């Protein structure tokens, strides 16, 4: 079975750091682009960062550029989101998403992990 499991969420103070991990199983991880999304209460789910299958192309939302870093370790079937200089507006549930570059059936989601940034 396909499974994506996020971990590493928690509560931190503004300016703090947190690293999220997403472990994948049940599919060929190295063939999939990986994305981190987040959703705050009452707001739409937004794309935070993406990385191509081989890690050669990375994109960030303007709101996190310079503060967050997405990376992947295909040998470990894991994608990471290193978050620094956290702000209260970063508070959200963060979701891991895997998408095959061609086949629309290859679209998988994790259950999400809560990140709370407050004083």
C-alpha positions in Angstrom: 0.0 0.0 0.0 1.1 3.5 -0.7 1.8 5.5 2.4 3.2 8.9 3.2 3.8 9.7 6.8 4.8 13.2 8.0 6.6 13.8 11.3 8.5 16.5 13.1 5.7 19.0 13.7 5.2 20.7 17.0 5.0 24.1 18.7 7.8 26.6 18.5 8.4 30.3 19.2 8.7 32.9 16.5 12.2 32.8 15.1 12.6 29.2 15.9 13.3 26.2 13.6 11.7 22.9 12.8 12.4 20.1 10.4 9.6 18.1 8.9 10.1 14.7 7.4 7.9 12.6 5.2 8.7 8.9 4.8 7.3 7.2 1.7 6.5 3.6 1.0 4.6 1.5 -1.5 5.7 3.2 -4.7 8.9 4.1 -6.6 9.8 7.3 -4.6 12.6 8.2 -6.9 10.3 8.7 -9.9 8.0 11.2 -8.1 8.1 14.9 -7.6 7.5 15.8 -4.0 5.7 18.7 -2.6 4.9 20.3 0.8 1.6 22.0 1.2 0.1 23.7 4.2 -3.4 24.6 5.3 -4.3 27.1 8.0 -7.8 27.1 9.5 -10.2 29.0 7.2 -7.7 29.2 4.4 -7.0 27.3 1.2 -4.4 24.7 1.0 -1.3 26.3 -0.5 1.9 24.9 -2.1 4.9 25.7 0.1 7.7 24.0 -1.8 8.4 21.4 -4.5 11.3 19.3 -5.7 11.6 17.2 -8.8 12.3 13.5 -8.7 16.0 13.8 -9.0 16.2 16.9 -6.9 17.4 19.1 -9.8 14.6 21.7 -9.7 13.3 23.3 -6.5 10.6 25.9 -6.1 9.3 27.8 -3.1 6.3 30.0 -2.3 7.4 33.6 -2.0 6.2 33.7 1.6 8.8 31.1 2.6 11.7 31.8 0.2 14.9 32.2 2.1 13.6 30.6 5.2 12.6 27.1 4.2 14.6 24.4 2.5 13.1 21.3 0.8 15.4 18.4 0.2 15.1 14.7 -0.5 17.0 11.5 0.1 15.9 8.9 -2.5 18.0 6.2 -0.7 15.8 6.8 2.4 12.5 7.4 0.5 12.2 10.6 2.5 11.6 14.3 1.7 12.3 17.0 4.2 11.3 20.5 4.9 13.7 22.5 7.0 11.9 25.5 8.4 13.7 28.5 9.9 12.9 32.0 11.1 9.4 30.8 11.8 6.6 33.3 11.9 3.1 33.0 13.4 1.7 33.0 9.9 3.5 29.7 9.3 1.1 28.0 11.6 -0.8 25.4 9.7 -1.1 21.7 9.1 1.7 20.7 6.7 1.0 17.9 4.2 3.4 15.8 2.1 2.4 15.1 -1.5 3.9 12.8 -4.1 3.0 13.2 -7.8 4.1 11.3 -10.8 5.2 13.7 -13.5 3.1 11.9 -16.2 0.4 9.7 -14.7 -2.5 11.4 -13.0 -3.2 8.3 -11.0 0.0 8.8 -9.2 -1.0 11.4 -6.6 -0.6 10.6 -3.0 -1.0 12.5 0.3 0.1 12.1 3.8 -2.1 12.7 6.9 -0.5 16.0 7.8 1.5 17.3 10.8 0.6 20.4 12.9 3.1 23.3 13.1 2.3 26.0 15.6 4.3 29.1 15.9 3.4 31.3 18.9 4.9 33.2 21.8 
